[in-house]
Amino acid sequence: MTEPSNSWAQVRELYAQARQQAAEQRETWLQAQRASPEVLDEVRSLLAHAPPGSADETGDPFLTPPAAPWEDTDGDRLGQRLGDW
């Protein structure tokens, strides 16, 4: 098996390339790639969980819209401690 850092680099590269394929052609494209089954499974998992408009290597924003928007309406809590933290 390849080293973890090499595997993640390969996952990142394949994921970016797969996102450029038409959705209906991705599986065929993935099967044609020279990668370990573990790497391909990870790419498939990322593709399955990627919402439309999510991050890819083309510069699309990561989460559009954000999963939890930041709203500091009064500004009074900035820098304050929350409980024991």
FIPA-966833 format. One record per atom (N, C-alpha, C, O): residue number from 1; residue in three letters; atom name; x, y, z. Coordinates in Angstrom, 2 decimals. Layout:
<atom NUM,Ala,CA,<X,Y,Z>>
...
This chain:
<atom 1,Met,N,<0.85,-1.19,0.00>>
<atom 1,Met,CA,<0.00,0.00,0.00>>
<atom 1,Met,C,<0.89,1.24,0.00>>
<atom 1,Met,O,<1.99,1.22,0.54>>
<atom 2,Thr,N,<0.41,2.31,-0.60>>
<atom 2,Thr,CA,<1.18,3.54,-0.66>>
<atom 2,Thr,C,<1.14,4.26,0.68>>
<atom 2,Thr,O,<0.28,3.97,1.52>>
<atom 3,Glu,N,<2.07,5.18,0.89>>
<atom 3,Glu,CA,<2.11,5.94,2.13>>
<atom 3,Glu,C,<0.89,6.85,2.21>>
<atom 3,Glu,O,<0.38,7.29,1.18>>
<atom 4,Pro,N,<0.41,7.14,3.44>>
<atom 4,Pro,CA,<-0.80,7.96,3.58>>
<atom 4,Pro,C,<-0.73,9.31,2.87>>
<atom 4,Pro,O,<-1.70,9.70,2.23>>
<atom 5,Ser,N,<0.38,10.02,2.98>>
<atom 5,Ser,CA,<0.44,11.34,2.35>>
<atom 5,Ser,C,<0.34,11.23,0.83>>
<atom 5,Ser,O,<-0.28,12.07,0.18>>
<atom 6,Asn,N,<0.95,10.18,0.28>>
<atom 6,Asn,CA,<0.86,9.95,-1.16>>
<atom 6,Asn,C,<-0.57,9.57,-1.55>>
<atom 6,Asn,O,<-1.06,10.00,-2.59>>
<atom 7,Ser,N,<-1.22,8.77,-0.72>>
<atom 7,Ser,CA,<-2.60,8.38,-0.99>>
<atom 7,Ser,C,<-3.52,9.59,-1.00>>
<atom 7,Ser,O,<-4.37,9.72,-1.88>>
<atom 8,Trp,N,<-3.35,10.49,-0.02>>
<atom 8,Trp,CA,<-4.21,11.67,0.05>>
<atom 8,Trp,C,<-3.96,12.60,-1.12>>
<atom 8,Trp,O,<-4.89,13.23,-1.63>>
<atom 9,Ala,N,<-2.72,12.70,-1.55>>
<atom 9,Ala,CA,<-2.43,13.51,-2.73>>
<atom 9,Ala,C,<-3.12,12.93,-3.95>>
<atom 9,Ala,O,<-3.65,13.66,-4.78>>
<atom 10,Gln,N,<-3.12,11.61,-4.05>>
<atom 10,Gln,CA,<-3.78,10.96,-5.16>>
<atom 10,Gln,C,<-5.30,11.13,-5.07>>
<atom 10,Gln,O,<-5.96,11.35,-6.09>>
<atom 11,Val,N,<-5.84,11.02,-3.86>>
<atom 11,Val,CA,<-7.28,11.23,-3.67>>
<atom 11,Val,C,<-7.66,12.64,-4.10>>
<atom 11,Val,O,<-8.64,12.84,-4.82>>
<atom 12,Arg,N,<-6.88,13.61,-3.65>>
<atom 12,Arg,CA,<-7.16,15.01,-4.00>>
<atom 12,Arg,C,<-7.14,15.22,-5.51>>
<atom 12,Arg,O,<-8.02,15.87,-6.07>>
<atom 13,Glu,N,<-6.12,14.68,-6.16>>
<atom 13,Glu,CA,<-5.99,14.84,-7.61>>
<atom 13,Glu,C,<-7.14,14.16,-8.35>>
<atom 13,Glu,O,<-7.75,14.76,-9.24>>
<atom 14,Leu,N,<-7.44,12.93,-7.98>>
<atom 14,Leu,CA,<-8.52,12.21,-8.65>>
<atom 14,Leu,C,<-9.87,12.86,-8.39>>
<atom 14,Leu,O,<-10.72,12.92,-9.28>>
<atom 15,Tyr,N,<-10.08,13.34,-7.17>>
<atom 15,Tyr,CA,<-11.34,14.01,-6.84>>
<atom 15,Tyr,C,<-11.52,15.25,-7.73>>
<atom 15,Tyr,O,<-12.59,15.46,-8.30>>
<atom 16,Ala,N,<-10.47,16.05,-7.84>>
<atom 16,Ala,CA,<-10.55,17.26,-8.66>>
<atom 16,Ala,C,<-10.85,16.92,-10.11>>
<atom 16,Ala,O,<-11.65,17.58,-10.76>>
<atom 17,Gln,N,<-10.19,15.88,-10.62>>
<atom 17,Gln,CA,<-10.41,15.48,-12.01>>
<atom 17,Gln,C,<-11.80,14.88,-12.20>>
<atom 17,Gln,O,<-12.45,15.11,-13.22>>
<atom 18,Ala,N,<-12.25,14.11,-11.21>>
<atom 18,Ala,CA,<-13.57,13.48,-11.30>>
<atom 18,Ala,C,<-14.68,14.53,-11.31>>
<atom 18,Ala,O,<-15.69,14.37,-11.99>>
<atom 19,Arg,N,<-14.49,15.62,-10.55>>
<atom 19,Arg,CA,<-15.49,16.68,-10.50>>
<atom 19,Arg,C,<-15.64,17.36,-11.86>>
<atom 19,Arg,O,<-16.66,17.98,-12.13>>
<atom 20,Gln,N,<-14.62,17.25,-12.70>>
<atom 20,Gln,CA,<-14.70,17.85,-14.03>>
<atom 20,Gln,C,<-15.40,16.94,-15.03>>
<atom 20,Gln,O,<-15.73,17.37,-16.14>>
<atom 21,Gln,N,<-15.64,15.70,-14.65>>
<atom 21,Gln,CA,<-16.35,14.76,-15.52>>
<atom 21,Gln,C,<-17.86,14.95,-15.34>>
<atom 21,Gln,O,<-18.32,15.39,-14.29>>
<atom 22,Ala,N,<-18.60,14.62,-16.36>>
<atom 22,Ala,CA,<-20.06,14.62,-16.23>>
<atom 22,Ala,C,<-20.45,13.58,-15.19>>
<atom 22,Ala,O,<-19.85,12.50,-15.14>>
<atom 23,Ala,N,<-21.43,13.89,-14.37>>
<atom 23,Ala,CA,<-21.81,13.01,-13.25>>
<atom 23,Ala,C,<-22.09,11.58,-13.71>>
<atom 23,Ala,O,<-21.72,10.63,-13.03>>
<atom 24,Glu,N,<-22.73,11.44,-14.86>>
<atom 24,Glu,CA,<-23.08,10.09,-15.33>>
<atom 24,Glu,C,<-21.87,9.33,-15.88>>
<atom 24,Glu,O,<-21.96,8.13,-16.11>>
<atom 25,Gln,N,<-20.76,10.02,-16.09>>
<atom 25,Gln,CA,<-19.56,9.36,-16.62>>
<atom 25,Gln,C,<-18.47,9.14,-15.57>>
<atom 25,Gln,O,<-17.43,8.54,-15.87>>
<atom 26,Arg,N,<-18.68,9.62,-14.36>>
<atom 26,Arg,CA,<-17.63,9.57,-13.33>>
<atom 26,Arg,C,<-17.21,8.15,-12.97>>
<atom 26,Arg,O,<-16.02,7.88,-12.85>>
<atom 27,Glu,N,<-18.16,7.26,-12.80>>
<atom 27,Glu,CA,<-17.82,5.90,-12.38>>
<atom 27,Glu,C,<-16.97,5.20,-13.44>>
<atom 27,Glu,O,<-15.98,4.54,-13.11>>
<atom 28,Thr,N,<-17.34,5.34,-14.69>>
<atom 28,Thr,CA,<-16.56,4.76,-15.78>>
<atom 28,Thr,C,<-15.17,5.38,-15.80>>
<atom 28,Thr,O,<-14.18,4.67,-15.99>>
<atom 29,Trp,N,<-15.09,6.68,-15.62>>
<atom 29,Trp,CA,<-13.81,7.37,-15.59>>
<atom 29,Trp,C,<-12.96,6.88,-14.42>>
<atom 29,Trp,O,<-11.77,6.62,-14.58>>
<atom 30,Leu,N,<-13.56,6.75,-13.24>>
<atom 30,Leu,CA,<-12.82,6.27,-12.06>>
<atom 30,Leu,C,<-12.27,4.87,-12.28>>
<atom 30,Leu,O,<-11.13,4.58,-11.91>>
<atom 31,Gln,N,<-13.06,4.00,-12.88>>
<atom 31,Gln,CA,<-12.63,2.63,-13.11>>
<atom 31,Gln,C,<-11.42,2.57,-14.04>>
<atom 31,Gln,O,<-10.64,1.61,-13.99>>
<atom 32,Ala,N,<-11.27,3.55,-14.89>>
<atom 32,Ala,CA,<-10.15,3.57,-15.83>>
<atom 32,Ala,C,<-8.86,4.11,-15.20>>
<atom 32,Ala,O,<-7.79,4.02,-15.81>>
<atom 33,Gln,N,<-8.95,4.67,-13.99>>
<atom 33,Gln,CA,<-7.78,5.25,-13.34>>
<atom 33,Gln,C,<-6.93,4.17,-12.67>>
<atom 33,Gln,O,<-7.44,3.15,-12.22>>
<atom 34,Arg,N,<-5.64,4.42,-12.63>>
<atom 34,Arg,CA,<-4.72,3.50,-11.96>>
<atom 34,Arg,C,<-4.55,3.96,-10.52>>
<atom 34,Arg,O,<-3.72,4.81,-10.22>>
<atom 35,Ala,N,<-5.36,3.39,-9.66>>
<atom 35,Ala,CA,<-5.32,3.74,-8.24>>
<atom 35,Ala,C,<-5.76,2.53,-7.45>>
<atom 35,Ala,O,<-6.43,1.63,-7.96>>
<atom 36,Ser,N,<-5.37,2.51,-6.19>>
<atom 36,Ser,CA,<-5.75,1.39,-5.32>>
<atom 36,Ser,C,<-7.25,1.45,-5.06>>
<atom 36,Ser,O,<-7.86,2.51,-5.17>>
<atom 37,Pro,N,<-7.84,0.31,-4.72>>
<atom 37,Pro,CA,<-9.27,0.30,-4.40>>
<atom 37,Pro,C,<-9.61,1.26,-3.24>>
<atom 37,Pro,O,<-10.68,1.86,-3.22>>
<atom 38,Glu,N,<-8.69,1.38,-2.27>>
<atom 38,Glu,CA,<-8.93,2.27,-1.13>>
<atom 38,Glu,C,<-9.02,3.73,-1.58>>
<atom 38,Glu,O,<-9.88,4.48,-1.13>>
<atom 39,Val,N,<-8.11,4.12,-2.47>>
<atom 39,Val,CA,<-8.11,5.50,-2.99>>
<atom 39,Val,C,<-9.40,5.75,-3.77>>
<atom 39,Val,O,<-10.04,6.78,-3.59>>
<atom 40,Leu,N,<-9.76,4.83,-4.63>>
<atom 40,Leu,CA,<-10.99,5.00,-5.42>>
<atom 40,Leu,C,<-12.22,5.05,-4.53>>
<atom 40,Leu,O,<-13.14,5.84,-4.79>>
<atom 41,Asp,N,<-12.26,4.23,-3.49>>
<atom 41,Asp,CA,<-13.39,4.26,-2.55>>
<atom 41,Asp,C,<-13.49,5.61,-1.86>>
<atom 41,Asp,O,<-14.58,6.14,-1.67>>
<atom 42,Glu,N,<-12.34,6.17,-1.48>>
<atom 42,Glu,CA,<-12.35,7.48,-0.81>>
<atom 42,Glu,C,<-12.83,8.57,-1.78>>
<atom 42,Glu,O,<-13.60,9.45,-1.38>>
<atom 43,Val,N,<-12.40,8.52,-3.02>>
<atom 43,Val,CA,<-12.86,9.49,-4.01>>
<atom 43,Val,C,<-14.36,9.35,-4.21>>
<atom 43,Val,O,<-15.07,10.36,-4.29>>
<atom 44,Arg,N,<-14.85,8.13,-4.30>>
<atom 44,Arg,CA,<-16.30,7.91,-4.46>>
<atom 44,Arg,C,<-17.06,8.48,-3.27>>
<atom 44,Arg,O,<-18.12,9.09,-3.44>>
<atom 45,Ser,N,<-16.53,8.27,-2.08>>
<atom 45,Ser,CA,<-17.18,8.78,-0.87>>
<atom 45,Ser,C,<-17.24,10.31,-0.89>>
<atom 45,Ser,O,<-18.27,10.90,-0.57>>
<atom 46,Leu,N,<-16.14,10.94,-1.26>>
<atom 46,Leu,CA,<-16.12,12.40,-1.33>>
<atom 46,Leu,C,<-17.11,12.91,-2.37>>
<atom 46,Leu,O,<-17.81,13.90,-2.14>>
<atom 47,Leu,N,<-17.16,12.24,-3.51>>
<atom 47,Leu,CA,<-18.09,12.65,-4.56>>
<atom 47,Leu,C,<-19.54,12.48,-4.10>>
<atom 47,Leu,O,<-20.39,13.32,-4.40>>
<atom 48,Ala,N,<-19.81,11.40,-3.38>>
<atom 48,Ala,CA,<-21.17,11.14,-2.93>>
<atom 48,Ala,C,<-21.64,12.17,-1.91>>
<atom 48,Ala,O,<-22.83,12.46,-1.82>>
<atom 49,His,N,<-20.71,12.72,-1.14>>
<atom 49,His,CA,<-21.07,13.66,-0.08>>
<atom 49,His,C,<-20.87,15.12,-0.48>>
<atom 49,His,O,<-21.14,16.01,0.32>>
<atom 50,Ala,N,<-20.42,15.36,-1.68>>
<atom 50,Ala,CA,<-20.17,16.73,-2.12>>
<atom 50,Ala,C,<-21.47,17.37,-2.58>>
<atom 50,Ala,O,<-22.08,16.92,-3.55>>
<atom 51,Pro,N,<-21.90,18.43,-1.89>>
<atom 51,Pro,CA,<-23.11,19.12,-2.35>>
<atom 51,Pro,C,<-22.83,19.88,-3.64>>
<atom 51,Pro,O,<-21.68,20.23,-3.92>>
<atom 52,Pro,N,<-23.85,20.13,-4.41>>
<atom 52,Pro,CA,<-23.65,20.92,-5.63>>
<atom 52,Pro,C,<-23.01,22.26,-5.28>>
<atom 52,Pro,O,<-23.41,22.92,-4.32>>
<atom 53,Gly,N,<-22.02,22.66,-6.05>>
<atom 53,Gly,CA,<-21.34,23.92,-5.81>>
<atom 53,Gly,C,<-20.28,23.84,-4.73>>
<atom 53,Gly,O,<-19.76,24.87,-4.31>>
<atom 54,Ser,N,<-19.95,22.62,-4.27>>
<atom 54,Ser,CA,<-18.93,22.49,-3.24>>
<atom 54,Ser,C,<-17.54,22.67,-3.84>>
<atom 54,Ser,O,<-17.38,22.80,-5.06>>
<atom 55,Ala,N,<-16.57,22.67,-2.99>>
<atom 55,Ala,CA,<-15.19,22.94,-3.41>>
<atom 55,Ala,C,<-14.70,21.93,-4.43>>
<atom 55,Ala,O,<-14.89,20.72,-4.28>>
<atom 56,Asp,N,<-14.08,22.44,-5.44>>
<atom 56,Asp,CA,<-13.33,21.60,-6.35>>
<atom 56,Asp,C,<-12.14,22.43,-6.80>>
<atom 56,Asp,O,<-12.00,23.58,-6.39>>
<atom 57,Glu,N,<-11.31,21.88,-7.60>>
<atom 57,Glu,CA,<-10.09,22.57,-7.98>>
<atom 57,Glu,C,<-10.32,23.70,-8.99>>
<atom 57,Glu,O,<-9.36,24.31,-9.45>>
<atom 58,Thr,N,<-11.57,23.97,-9.33>>
<atom 58,Thr,CA,<-11.85,25.05,-10.25>>
<atom 58,Thr,C,<-12.08,26.36,-9.53>>
<atom 58,Thr,O,<-12.28,27.39,-10.17>>
<atom 59,Gly,N,<-12.07,26.34,-8.19>>
<atom 59,Gly,CA,<-12.21,27.56,-7.42>>
<atom 59,Gly,C,<-13.61,27.81,-6.91>>
<atom 59,Gly,O,<-13.87,28.88,-6.35>>
<atom 60,Asp,N,<-14.52,26.87,-7.07>>
<atom 60,Asp,CA,<-15.85,27.07,-6.52>>
<atom 60,Asp,C,<-15.77,27.16,-5.00>>
<atom 60,Asp,O,<-14.91,26.50,-4.40>>
<atom 61,Pro,N,<-16.62,27.95,-4.36>>
<atom 61,Pro,CA,<-16.59,28.05,-2.90>>
<atom 61,Pro,C,<-16.92,26.72,-2.26>>
<atom 61,Pro,O,<-17.63,25.90,-2.84>>
<atom 62,Phe,N,<-16.41,26.50,-1.05>>
<atom 62,Phe,CA,<-16.55,25.21,-0.38>>
<atom 62,Phe,C,<-18.01,24.88,-0.08>>
<atom 62,Phe,O,<-18.53,23.89,-0.58>>
<atom 63,Leu,N,<-18.65,25.67,0.72>>
<atom 63,Leu,CA,<-20.07,25.44,1.02>>
<atom 63,Leu,C,<-20.84,26.68,0.59>>
<atom 63,Leu,O,<-20.65,27.77,1.13>>
<atom 64,Thr,N,<-21.71,26.49,-0.37>>
<atom 64,Thr,CA,<-22.52,27.60,-0.84>>
<atom 64,Thr,C,<-23.97,27.22,-0.70>>
<atom 64,Thr,O,<-24.43,26.36,-1.44>>
<atom 65,Pro,N,<-24.72,27.78,0.16>>
<atom 65,Pro,CA,<-24.36,28.73,1.21>>
<atom 65,Pro,C,<-23.66,28.02,2.37>>
<atom 65,Pro,O,<-23.63,26.79,2.40>>
<atom 66,Pro,N,<-23.09,28.77,3.31>>
<atom 66,Pro,CA,<-22.41,28.14,4.44>>
<atom 66,Pro,C,<-23.35,27.24,5.23>>
<atom 66,Pro,O,<-24.55,27.50,5.31>>
<atom 67,Ala,N,<-22.81,26.19,5.81>>
<atom 67,Ala,CA,<-23.61,25.26,6.60>>
<atom 67,Ala,C,<-24.23,25.96,7.80>>
<atom 67,Ala,O,<-25.39,25.72,8.14>>
<atom 68,Ala,N,<-23.47,26.83,8.45>>
<atom 68,Ala,CA,<-23.96,27.60,9.58>>
<atom 68,Ala,C,<-23.46,29.02,9.44>>
<atom 68,Ala,O,<-22.29,29.30,9.71>>
<atom 69,Pro,N,<-24.31,29.91,9.02>>
<atom 69,Pro,CA,<-23.86,31.28,8.81>>
<atom 69,Pro,C,<-23.41,31.95,10.10>>
<atom 69,Pro,O,<-23.98,31.71,11.17>>
<atom 70,Trp,N,<-22.39,32.77,10.00>>
<atom 70,Trp,CA,<-21.88,33.50,11.14>>
<atom 70,Trp,C,<-22.70,34.76,11.32>>
<atom 70,Trp,O,<-22.81,35.59,10.42>>
<atom 71,Glu,N,<-23.28,34.89,12.50>>
<atom 71,Glu,CA,<-24.05,36.08,12.78>>
<atom 71,Glu,C,<-23.69,36.58,14.17>>
<atom 71,Glu,O,<-24.11,35.99,15.17>>
<atom 72,Asp,N,<-22.93,37.64,14.24>>
<atom 72,Asp,CA,<-22.62,38.29,15.50>>
<atom 72,Asp,C,<-23.38,39.61,15.47>>
<atom 72,Asp,O,<-22.82,40.66,15.15>>
<atom 73,Thr,N,<-24.65,39.54,15.79>>
<atom 73,Thr,CA,<-25.51,40.69,15.61>>
<atom 73,Thr,C,<-25.20,41.85,16.55>>
<atom 73,Thr,O,<-25.32,43.01,16.16>>
<atom 74,Asp,N,<-24.81,41.54,17.78>>
<atom 74,Asp,CA,<-24.56,42.64,18.71>>
<atom 74,Asp,C,<-23.08,42.90,18.94>>
<atom 74,Asp,O,<-22.73,43.97,19.46>>
<atom 75,Gly,N,<-22.21,41.98,18.58>>
<atom 75,Gly,CA,<-20.78,42.17,18.73>>
<atom 75,Gly,C,<-20.29,42.13,20.17>>
<atom 75,Gly,O,<-19.09,42.25,20.40>>
<atom 76,Asp,N,<-21.19,41.95,21.13>>
<atom 76,Asp,CA,<-20.80,41.96,22.53>>
<atom 76,Asp,C,<-20.11,40.68,22.99>>
<atom 76,Asp,O,<-19.46,40.68,24.04>>
<atom 77,Arg,N,<-20.23,39.61,22.25>>
<atom 77,Arg,CA,<-19.69,38.33,22.71>>
<atom 77,Arg,C,<-18.29,38.03,22.18>>
<atom 77,Arg,O,<-17.67,37.06,22.61>>
<atom 78,Leu,N,<-17.82,38.82,21.30>>
<atom 78,Leu,CA,<-16.51,38.59,20.72>>
<atom 78,Leu,C,<-15.44,38.63,21.81>>
<atom 78,Leu,O,<-15.32,39.62,22.53>>
<atom 79,Gly,N,<-14.66,37.54,21.91>>
<atom 79,Gly,CA,<-13.59,37.46,22.91>>
<atom 79,Gly,C,<-14.03,36.98,24.27>>
<atom 79,Gly,O,<-13.20,36.83,25.17>>
<atom 80,Gln,N,<-15.33,36.75,24.46>>
<atom 80,Gln,CA,<-15.81,36.28,25.75>>
<atom 80,Gln,C,<-15.64,34.78,25.88>>
<atom 80,Gln,O,<-15.61,34.06,24.88>>
<atom 81,Arg,N,<-15.53,34.33,27.11>>
<atom 81,Arg,CA,<-15.42,32.91,27.42>>
<atom 81,Arg,C,<-16.78,32.26,27.42>>
<atom 81,Arg,O,<-17.77,32.86,27.84>>
<atom 82,Leu,N,<-16.82,31.03,26.95>>
<atom 82,Leu,CA,<-18.05,30.27,26.92>>
<atom 82,Leu,C,<-17.91,29.14,27.92>>
<atom 82,Leu,O,<-17.16,28.19,27.67>>
<atom 83,Gly,N,<-18.59,29.20,29.02>>
<atom 83,Gly,CA,<-18.50,28.16,30.03>>
<atom 83,Gly,C,<-17.08,28.03,30.56>>
<atom 83,Gly,O,<-16.45,29.04,30.87>>
<atom 84,Asp,N,<-16.58,26.81,30.66>>
<atom 84,Asp,CA,<-15.25,26.56,31.17>>
<atom 84,Asp,C,<-14.17,26.69,30.10>>
<atom 84,Asp,O,<-12.99,26.46,30.37>>
<atom 85,Trp,N,<-14.57,27.06,28.90>>
<atom 85,Trp,CA,<-13.58,27.10,27.82>>
<atom 85,Trp,C,<-13.00,28.45,27.66>>
<atom 85,Trp,O,<-12.15,28.67,26.80>>
